[in-house]
Each structure stands twice: as C-alpha cells, then as structure tokens.
C-alpha cells in the first residue's frame, strides 16, 4: 500500500511518467484498428508510385512486399511489444531511466526533425489536390515553381498547425473512421483504372487469367526498368524497404508508446493489419493507379503527383482522399513533433512549441522534394534512431541474461550516460559510414547499425558500472512499482467503465456507413469485371465516380455521427 507521502508525489507527477495502469489496457481490436488507420495513409500514393518509378518487377513487388511486411510485423511482435508490455513505459521514459536527461533531450531533437519532415511531406501531398482545383502545374522539382502553390501550402499548413495545437483529439477520433474508407478507396481506385491498362497492353478491357495480370504488370506497371530506362531495383531492395519503412517505430522502439497499453505481448502481431492493408494492398493499388493514369494521360508516372493520380482514378473523391489522408497523417506527426519539442523546452506549453515547430514544418512543405523522396527519407530516419532502439534492447533483453543490471545508470544517479551518448554517436558514424562506402543496400543499413549499437553499449555499460551489485536498489525499485500499482488501483475504483452505444439509431447509422462502402466496392467491381468495351468502361467509370463521391459523403456523415453519439454517451454517463 502506498503511503500518503508517496500518493501525493504520484499525484504531482505527469501521468505519462508512470507505467500504464491496468484499467487502461486495451484488447486486440484496439491495435488492429490503430495500425490499420495509421498505415493506410497519404504516403501510400507516393510510395506505391515510387516503386513503379524505381523499376521493380511485378513478381518482385508481389513477393518482396509480402516478405518485407511479414518481417516488419514480426519486428513489432518480437522486439517492440515485449519491452513495452513488460515495462508499461514509453520509449522516452525508458530512455530517461537508463540514459539520463541529456540523452533524452538529444533523442527528442531527433524526433522533432523526423516528425516535422514527415508532417511537411503530408502537407505537400494534401496541397497537390488543392493545387489541382486551381489548375496550378504539378510541382515535380525539389523547389516550388509557383507562388500560387506556395500560397496553397501555407493555407493548408496553417490549418494543420492550428488543429495540432488545439483540436488534435477531434482529429484522432476522425482518423479512426478513415481506415475502412481509405482501404476501400485504394482498392476501388485500382479497379477503376485496371481496364485502361488492360486495353493498353492486351487490347482488351477484361482479364481472362492470372497470366494476363502478370503480363499487364510486367508491361505497363512494374516493368523492371526505372524512369531512366535502366534495370530497376530487385527483390532484395523491395523486401528491404518494406521492412525498413517503419524501422523507426519497431527496431527504433518508438511504438513502445502504443504497445505499453497492450494486454498481451502477442498483440504486436496486429501490426500486420496495417502492413497488409496499407503497405501491401495499398502500395500495389497505388502503383496500379499511377501507371493507369500515366497511360490515360500519355505521360510517365514520374511526371505525376498524388493529386493527378487520385483525381483521374477517382474523380472528386480523389480530392477528398488526398486531402484527408494527408491532413490526418500530418496532424498526428506534427502533434508528436510538438510533444518532443515541449519535452526539450519544459517551461514552454505544448501549444506554443507545436506552433513554432509548425511554422518550420510549413516552410519545409513548400519544397516538393520532401514527398518525392519519401523512401530515402523514411529509411534515413530509421537509421538515425535505430541505435537508440539497440541501446534499450541491450539494457532490457540482454543485460539480465549476461549478468548486468537493468537501470544501473538510475541506481548510480547518472544524469548524463556516457555509454548511451557515445554508443549513439558511434553507431551513427558506423551506419552512415557504411552508406558512404556503399557496402550494402541502404535499405538494410539499420540491421548492422542496430547490432553494432547493442555490442558497443553493452561493453561500455559494463565498463561504467552495469556489472556492479545493486541488490538494495533493485529491491527499492520493485517496491516502488508495487506502490505505484496500488496507487493506480485506488484511482481505478473511481473511474467509470466505458458505456457502449447499443441504441437502434446508432446501429442504423453504422449499417448505413458499412453499406455505403459496399456500394463503392460494387461499382468499382462493375468497372473492373463488366466493362467489355472501352465505351462501356467509360460509362461504368463515370457511374463509379458519381457513386463513389456520394457514398463517401454518406459514409463520413453517418460514421462520424455515430462516433459523436458514442462519445456523448460516455461524457454524460
């Protein structure tokens, strides 16, 4: 039982500094929905089209993305989730515990940079849809070549910054209902353009076999040659990128913040929902859409931006998907950047720091290279933080097995961990040095860098005191955890359990939103499978675009209405 003094000290602590309370843990459905929502996003338009431009072959895409995404899922399952569930801490708090405040500040600076750039890319993606409405040319250089486009970026970015500052909870709620729609729209868009590709390659708008699909893929989508006409990336590169794309969150352990709420370690497997809906089917669908629009407009996929692709594939719904997908993703990442900045400047409010970071982010967003270079940006971002994941993995998983002590730096009252800071610095030199020497594909650099950081940190930690006896400190730590658990159990008694909305009206709203998605899929299937001639295809596609837009409006109206009814029920109960 926690003493009165201890209870008062816990009350004065930020809840984020404590392990997650048992009453706040979630089941598997929460993580399945969370990963589906986060990984079916605007970036899929960019990455799916990039694989086409890089010259992957059809078999390399189908097989490479499958293997790479399985490896990514297993990384969350075997690395991130176990540490998160065992500690119930975010990476930031774990890092502060083992490496001190100085290391944590350095890490937060890295996160400010990474999440700001990702947010900037998403603002630029959303702006490509808006610029299409005003007939502004596609922005394909690294710099903007239109003042009007810059004005659009500033306008879109200002909205993103304002919402990240004051309305993030609303956006987070809205994002939850986007995932099913985004998945349906990606599949529908590929269905709507595939007959165009089929007619271009086979002279027929319909497929008669799987061999026809492979022929179309090899001839017009994933041709095996890049934009310069040279041999493109191969199977190993496709596998490597699919695995490395989210190395920042699994090997880099940032998603400890997510899985600390998981009831079971095996819930890491539900990251696969996002991987296979978002990073497999959506990347493939985006590639088909990009290639289809390139054929339709008689141009190359490298001459198109997401606004071009989405509009010609989906009509008015294309504007909606690019704006919403980019907006929700940008808001989530700018919110993270603001939190990281506030952790550095603790005397400033999160809102103020989000505003400052947001201004820089919007300026970056004016330069289109941030979205056109998403593959290397994500890979290098992972390389930047993966050493930190290696340090935490060594401390948590390896130290108990080799006779070293977890949290030794805390027990010695070290506020600036030389082993941790030195390891991170050396690992960055090692990783980027390998890249400079071109020793291996840069998609795989995170693996030797991660292993290097584990070895170096273990050796340095042993030298600086991890092998000493901390029996008394360990006992005090265990008692402290018991006291926190008792304190949280007392608080939980006064917390009302969530009430599920079982009213008939809400059930009707949910049914309508589900049916609207099914209707979109039905009309897309009509375009794909029942367009015997180009004339019929044109008519079917026109009908699909109209139905898709109407059903999109109905879906969001009913799904959001149902969500607000559920929230109101728990607010008033």
N, C-alpha and C positions, 0 to 999 in steps of 0.2 A: 504494500500500500504506500502510495506517495505521500510524503509529509506535506504539511501546509506550506512550508517554505518552498519545497520543490514544486508544488502545484502552482504557486504564484510565479515562479521562474518560468514554468512551461507556458503559462498564460501570456507572459511578456515576450515569448519567442514567436517568430513568424511560423505559421503552421507548416510552411514549406521546409523548414529546418528539421522537422521531426519526421520519424518514419511514418508511413501512411497507416492510419488507424484501421482496424479490422472491419469496422462497419462501413468503410468507404471502398472496399474491394469490389471488383466487378467480375461478372462471368464472361464466358467466351464470346457471346453475341456482341458485347461492347467492343471488343478488339477486332472482330470481323468487320463490323460497321466502320470503326475508326480507320482501319487500314484501307478499306475499300474507298472511303471518302477522300483520304489524303493522297492516294496513289492513282486515282483516275482524275487527272487534272489537266490544266492547260499545257503543261510541259510535254504531255504525250503527243500533241500535234507537232511540236518541234522535234522531239527525239525520234518519233516514228518516221518523219520525213528525212531526218538526218541519216538514218540507216540506209535509205534509198540513195541519197546523195553520196554516201561513202562507198557504195558499190558492193554491199553484201549480196550473196546469192540467196535464192528462195529457201533452199534446204538449210543453209547456214542460219537464216533467220528463224525458221520453224524449230530447228533442233537447238541452236545456240541459245535462243531466248528461253527455251524450256529448261535447259541445264542451268543456265546462269541464274534464273529466278528461283529454281529449287535450291541452289547454293545460298542465295540471299535469304530465303525463308529459313533454311537450316541455321544460318548465322544468327538470326534473331532468336531462334528456338534454343540453340546450344550455348550462345555467348551472352546475349543481352538479357533475356528473360530470367535465367537462373540468378545472375547477380542482383538484378532488380528485385526479384521476389524474396531473396534471402535477406536483403538489407532494407527494403522498402524505402530507399533513398533515391533521389535524382542523382545524375552524374555530378552536377555542380556541388551538391552537399557531400557526396562521397569524396570528391576530389579535394574539397576543403578540409576534410577529415584526415586525409592521408598525405596531402602535399602542402597545406597551409594556404594562407590568403593570397600570397604573391602569385603562386601558380594558378590559382583560381581566377585572378584578375587577367592574367595573360590569356588564359583559355577563354574568358568572356570576350576579350578583344577579338580573338579569332572568330568567335560566334557572331559578333556584331558585323564583321566583314562578310562572312559567309552568307548569313541570312539577309543582309542588306542587298547583296548581289542577286540572290535568288528572287527576292521581292522585286528588285528592279527588272529582272527578266520577265516576271509575270505582268508587271505594269506595262511593259513594252508589248507583250503579247496581246493584252486587252486593248491596247491602243491601236493595234493593227486592224482590229474590227471596226473601231470608230473611224479610223482614217479612211477605210473603205467607203463608209457612208458619205464622206465629203470628197470622194474622188481624188484623194491625195496619193501620189505614187508610192509603190511598195518601197520600204526602207531596207535595202539589201547591203549597204556599205556599213563599215564599223561606226561611222559618224552619221548624224542626221543630215539630210539634204533638202529639208523642207521646214520652214519656220512654222507652217501650219501643223505639221506633225509634232513639233516640239510643244506647241500650244496644247495639243490634244493630250500629250503625255503629262504635261503639267496639270491639266484639268483632271484627268483620270487619277494621277498620282496623289493629288490633293485630297480626293475623296477617300482613297485607300488610307492615307496617313490619318485623316480625321477619324475614320471608323476604327482604325487600330488603336487610336488614343482613347476613344470614348465608347465605342459600340462593339467591342470585339465579341462579347458574349452573344450578341444577336447574330453576328456573322457566323460564329461557331455553331449556333443552333441551325442556322440556314444551311451551312455546309453539310450537315448530317443528312439532309434530304436531297442533296445534289448527287450523291454517289449513284443511286439506281438510275437516275435520269442520264447522267453522264455516260454510264456504261451502255445504256440503250441507244443513245445518240451516236456514240462511236461505232457501234455495230451497224446501226441503220445507215450511217454515212457511207460506210464501206459497201454495203448492199446497194446503195443508190448509185454508186459510180462504177461498180464492177462490170455491168453490161457494156458500158462505154469502153472499158479496157478490153473486154472480151471481143467486141466488134472490131476494135483496132488491131488486135493480134490475130484472131481466128476468123474474122469476117462473119461472126455470128454473135448474137447478144446473149445466148444461153450456153451453159456448160453441159456437157454430156458425161463427164467423168472427172475423177481427181487429177488425171493426167492433164486435162485441159487447164485446171487451176495452176498446176506446176508450170505448164507452158507459158501461160499468161504472166505468171510471176517472174520467170526467168527472162522473158522477152521484154516486159514493159514495166516491171516494178523493181524487183531485186535482181538486177541484171548481172551482177558480178563485176561490173566496171563502174568506176566513180565518175564524177562530173567532168573530169579531165580526160576520160576515155581510157584510163589505166586500170589495171587489176585492182579490185577493191579489197576491203577488209575480209578476213576469213572467219571460220568457225570459232577459233580461239579468241579473236577480238570481240565477237558478238557475246560469247559466254562471259568474257572478262568485263565488258561494260555492264551487262545485266547484273552481274554480281557486285561490281564496284559502284554502280549508280547511287546506292544507298549505304555505302561503307561508312559514311559519316554517322549514320544512325545505328547500324548494327555493330560492326567492328569498332567504330568510334564511340559506341555505347550511349549516344545522346538519347536513344529511346528507352533508357532506364527510367526516364521521366514518365513514360507511358506505361511500361510493364510493372512499375512499382505498385500499381493498382490491381494487378492480376491475382486471382485466387490461386492459380496453378502455374508452374513453370511451363507446362506444355502449351499454354495459350500463345506462346511465341509462334507456334505453327500457324496461327490465324493471320499472321502477316502475309501468308500465302494468298489470302483473298485479294489483297491489294496487288500482289505480284502478278497473279494470273489474270485478273480482270483488268488491271491497269497497265502493268509492264509486259504483259504478253499479248492479250487480245487487243488492247487499246493501241499499243505500238504497231501491231500488224495492221489494224484498221486504219490508223493514221497514215501508214505507208501506202495503203491501197488508195485512200482518198487523195493523197498528194500526187501519186502517179496518175490517177484518173483525171484530176484537174489539169495536170500538165498536158495530157493527151487532148483534153477538151479545148484548152487554150492554145494548143500547139506551141508549147514552150517547155522549159526544163523545170524540174522541181526546185532547183536552187534559185530560180527566179521568182519563187512564190513565197509569201509569208502566211502565217496561220489565218489571217483574215481572208485572203484569196481562197485558200483551201476550204475553209469552213463555209463560206458563202456559196461557192459553186457546188459543194456537196449537199448542203442542207437548206439553202435559201435563207430566209430571215432567221431561222433557228440557228444558223451558223454564227450570226452576230451574237446571239444570246449565249451560246456555248463558250465562245472565245472570251467574251466579257466576264461572264460569271465564273468560269473556271480559273481565269487569270486573277480575277478580283479576290475570290475566296482564298486562293493559294498565296497571293501576295500579302493579304491581311494576316494570315497565320504566321508567315515568316517574318513580317515586319514587327508583329507583336513579340515574337521570340527575340528579335534583334533589340527591341526596346527594353525587354526584361534583362538581357545580358548587359546592355549599357547602364541600366539602373543599378545593377549589381556592382558595377565599377565605380559609379558616382553615387554612392549610397545616400548622400544628402539631397539628391535631386529626386523629384517624383518620376514615376514610370511614364506618365503622360508627357512631361517635359522632355525626357530623354527620347521617347518614341518620336516626338515632333522633330527633334534635332536630327536623329538618325534618318527620319523620313525625308527631310529636306535633301540630305545627301543621296538617299536612295532614288528619289525622283530625278535628280540631276544625272545620276548614272543611267537611269531608264531612258534618257533622251538618246543614248548611244545604242543602236540596234545590235551591236556585237554581243551584248550580254545574253540575248536569247538565241542568236545564231551560233554561239559557241557553248551551248548548254552541256554537251557531252564532256569536253575537256574541263569546263568549269566545275561540274559535279565531281569529276574524278580527282582533280587537284584539291578540291575542298575536302574530300575524303582523306587524301594523303596528308593534309595539314593537321587533322585531328585524330587520325588513327593511332598515332603514338600514345596519345592520352588514353585511348581505349586499351592499348597494350599495357600501360602502367597499371591501370585499375585491374585488368585481368590478372596480371602477375601478383598484385597485392592480395586480391580476393581468392583467386583459384589456386595459385601456385604456392604462395608462401606457407600455408598450413601443411602442405604436403612435403616441404623440404626443410621444415624446422624453423622457419622465420615467422615473425609475428605480424599479423594484420594491425593496422592503425598505430604502428610503432612511433611514427612521427608525432601523432597526437599525444601518445603517452610520454614522449620526451619534450612536449610543449614546443615543438618546432613550428614556426610560422612561415619559414621560407625553406622548402625542401630542396636542398642541392641535388640529391639524386633524381627527383622528378623533373626539375627545370633542366638539368644537364641532359637527362635522357631525351626529353622532348627536342631540345636543340640539336643534339647529335643525330637523332632519328630523322629530323627534317633535312639535315645535311646529307645523311645517308640516302634517303628516299629521292630527293631532288637531284642528288649526285648520280644515282642510278639512271634517272631520267635523262640527265645531260649526257651521260656516256652512252645512252641508247642501248643498254644491256638487255632489256626486255621490253615487251609491250607495256606502255604506261598504264594500261587498264589494270595490270596485275601488281603494280608497284606497292599497293597497300599491304600485300601479304608479307614480303620480306621486311618492309618497314615495321610492320606490327611485331613480327618475330624479333627483329633487332631491338626494338624498344623493350620487349619483355626481358631479353638477356641482359641488356645494359642496366636496366632499372634494378633487376634482381641482384646483380653484382655490386652496384653502388649502394643499394639499400642495406645489404649485408655489411658493407664496409662502414656505413654511417650509423649502424645500431639496430638493425632489424633482427639480429641474432641474439640480442641481449634478453635477459629474463624480465618479463613484465607480468608475473603472476598476480601481483596485487592490483595492478592497473586493469588487467583483464577482468578480474572479479568485480571491480568497481564499475566497469563498462557494462557487464551483464546485469548488475543490479540496477543500473541506470535505465537500461532498456525495459526491465520489468516495471520500474516505477512509471515510465512513460506509457507503457501498455495499460497499467492500472488507471492512470490519469485519463487516457483516451476512452477506456471502458466506462468511466464515470460520466464523461461528456456524452457518450453514445446513448445513455439512458434517456436523455432529454431531446434526442434527435428523432423527429417523426420519420417513419418509413415512407418512401415514395408511394403515391397512390396512382394506380393505373387507370387511365380513362377507358371505361368499358361502355360508355354511352352509345346508343344506337346511332346518333347523328355523327359521332366521330368515326364509327365503323363504316358508315356510308361514305364519309369523306375519304377514308383510307382506301375503300373499294374503288371509288372514282379515280383516285390518283394512280392506283395499280392498273386499272383498265385503260387509262389514257396512255400509259407506257406500252401496254399490249397492242393498242391500236397503232401506235408508231411502228412497232415491230411488224405488224401485219401489213401495213402499207409499204414498208421497206422490203418485205419479203415478196410482195407483188411486183415491185420493181426488179428485184433480183431474179426471180424464178418464172415470172409470167410476162416477160417482155420479148415476144417472139421476133419483133422487128424494131428498128430504130424509131419508127413512127409511134408504135405502141409504147416503147420505152420512154419517149419524150412525154407522152400523155401521162403515163404512170408516175414518172418522176415529178411532174407538175402537181399531180394529186397528192403525192407523198409530201412534198414541201409544204403545201397548204395544211394538210392533216397534221404534220409534224409540229408546225408552229402553233396551231390551235390547241393540240393536245399538250404541248409544252406549257402554255399559259394555264390550262386547266390543271395540269399536274402540280405546278408550283402553288397555285391558288389553294387547292384542296389540301396538299401535303403541309403547307405552311400553316393553314388554318387549323388543321388537326394538331400540329405541334404546339401552337399557341394555346389551344384548349387544354392540352396535357400540362403545359407549364402553369397555366392559370389555376388548374385543379390543385397542383402541389403548392402553389403560392398561398392559396386561400385555406388549404386544409391544415 
